[in-house]
Amino acid sequence: MQKMKLNAVNQLSKGTVIYNEGEPLNSIALLVKGNIQVYHDGARYLVGPGSFLAVNDVLHGVYQSTYMASDDVIIYLFAVEHKEDLEKILSINKDYNGFMVASLSKIIYELGQTYQGIIRYGRELYNLLTDNYKVYYESASRLGYTVRKPQWVDDLTNLEIERELDNEKIEFYMEYAKIPIDVMKSYYSVSNIITLYQIEEQSDLISQLNDVLKSYTKKLILWTEYLIDDSDKSLFGLIASHAIEIVNADGNSKQLLDILDNIINNINNLEVFLKTRLGRDFSVNRKRIEEIYHLINTGTKDKELSVQTFIKYSVEEAEKVLEELTDSYRQILDYAEIDEDTTNQMQSIMMDFINLKDKFSTDDYARKIRKQLTETYYVLYKAVFLKAYHDKHVPRIIDMFLKYGYADERLLTKDQILSLYFLEEDDPCDNVYNIKEWLTLIYEGKKEPSKNEFDQEYNEMLLSMKSRGMITDKQYNEYSTDNERKLEYEIQNMFRYNNRLTSGQISVFVPVLHKDALSSIPDKAYLSAGKIKDVLNKLLDIDFSIFDWELLYTDKSKNIEKEYIIKRVFPDIILMPTIGTNAIMWQDITGRRRGSPGRFIFPVLFEGDLFLQMVRVCGRFRWEMCRTIEGVAWNDIKYKSLTSEYSDYIQFYKKNKNLSEEKKEKIKLQIQKGRNNSREIFVIDYETWIIFESGGAIKLNKPVREILATYCPFSKKIREQLTIQPVFEEAFARFNKNRLKKIKELEGRYRMLQKDSIQLTKELTDTLDYYKET
């Protein structure tokens, strides 16, 4: 960036950015020669010589737009930080009064033109989407086809109801911009007070326009994607899919073709507006549109592919992928570089499984095949993983095997294969890992192996083997740092065990994807990091303290010897390469260290209620975390805690005078449902607490509500909403009392530290704020 001098003339070359949007304001400029492009997410326009730049930004203290030289320019920079500085500039030259007002009027004119264009195109898009979806819905329903309803149908709201602007004022200033500059200079030179008042009113209107245009532009871009994109969920995709269905049934699709033509015409017009007024590119895949039109005119040739797949992928793409994946299992075996005899044996087992008419059969032969396939899978998995780890360019087929359990093209439909191949994967994300990423961390020593099904850590397992004489001291020392052995341990214990559990089909499980287990296509079932984060945030909006640990804190450099702070520690979430409906809370901490991440396990292809599974997993996590904190006293009622109070409630519910006979009978049934396991009985109540009671529904009995209100409190917002009901006010009384006591203790403790001239660190002040504000 060229260095510019304040209160001086500056010559700048084309492309120079004078001001960046969002930066603190320190000057304004008078454009002497050339043109400046002004832009932000909601508008783009040019200003010419005689224009003042950034005057409207002065009242905000930051630049609301980016200002860039569109050719070689000359500008004069005035140092400005506050509104009062404008008056000093106006006093330098009376012509500046008129120039400033005219400059702002020109901006309002440009923004007004863009605003009117967005409103016009927004109305057209809204009507196009709603009216033609209705045509699609009625046609598909009438003719007996499956009607699909994408989320955008419910999300659509009329553009203009969101924000109200003074349209008369906008039109007034758009006309005002037509007044000759000489008239402007003559009129406003009379008074700085009049000029500054005018500037303030115009700046306020420009600010409103900028905010609205940014919001509306975002929505307009989104609506264009609803109208047409490369998926089958857009209006174009829905209409085209339905038209192909009708053509395949020898019907007449003329009405639908007319709609598609109308969509393309609207997109062509919108494309020009987006480019010229907003500086946005919206490219349409014209080649794909031609292919779709051809399919509508001729029908689909490959009847094994769904209409939706034809809309998503070109015939050329589909054929290329299907050819690439021919003889997939042999390709995977060759990649693993396993010996020929083992390769032949594995291929034979796979063929036996492919040939099974009923892959969920419980007869002895089917069980034997599934068992053999499962045994060989994990041997193959390790070999493929190690080869891929050292491979700079891992083939897509190998990635599909490692991440999703894909093994053979004959086990899936063509639709499912293409969906899996083109699956839009997440970027690497903190705390959420597919199994390939997770095993890489284990192999590189960045994460320690998980516990096995007997709750043993890796080193505990080695010690057990050493004590039984299975390994020597020397072997123990070697194995404890051998990352390949750690990898083997993770595959054979955590991975193998949870791959089966998360599937939800324990007795008929196989670790390879097959169409009988997959009720939808992979991209619909794919559990992305984004989905997990959304559902976690939804739960944290209710139960805010799930992952908050009270941990010991010291900072000897500041003479802080022993304090306690609150630290939020999210669990590691590991995605198994399977299709399933279950989630597992595998560990509440890593190793023996408090405040370390727990480990939750989900299937990477999930079919079920994700929020419900997350609630259940977090219920188990809360229970186990409490047991870890309390140690041997976890169920000792002398030491008040979630687990001790709830265990006491379950043990003595029959003697509880606060419970009616009807409620006691319900608890008895709940204990049976929880298989007499205290944790599972608690999870049933926790689920009710989160899903129903957080919304004000009275489902739990009084003792349970008080326990949960104390140890699993709702967020402050929900507590405030619920305390108007006496039952909740009473339930939260102990929590509120404990919270006030904790705040008083901390404030007293921190006063003592400050009295000893010890400065409070951010960790300490954040902890006090946590108790005050949550």
NORTAFEN-V813733 format. One record per helix or strand. SS is the DSSP state (a for helix, b for strand). FROM is the first residue (numbers start at 1). TO is the last residue. Records with the same first field share a line. If there is no record, write none. Layout:
SS=FROM-TO, FROM-TO
//
This chain:
b=8-12, 17-19, 24-24, 27-33, 36-40, 43-47, 52-53, 62-62, 66-69, 73-79, 429-429, 432-434, 526-526, 548-555, 560-568, 572-580, 583-587, 599-606
a=55-57, 83-92, 95-143, 152-155, 159-161, 167-176, 181-188, 192-227, 235-248, 254-278, 286-298, 307-312, 315-324, 328-336, 340-355, 364-389, 396-404, 409-411, 414-421, 435-443, 458-467, 473-479, 483-503, 506-508, 522-525, 529-540, 556-558, 610-633, 642-651, 653-655, 661-673, 678-691, 693-695, 702-711, 716-722, 726-731, 733-755, 762-773
//
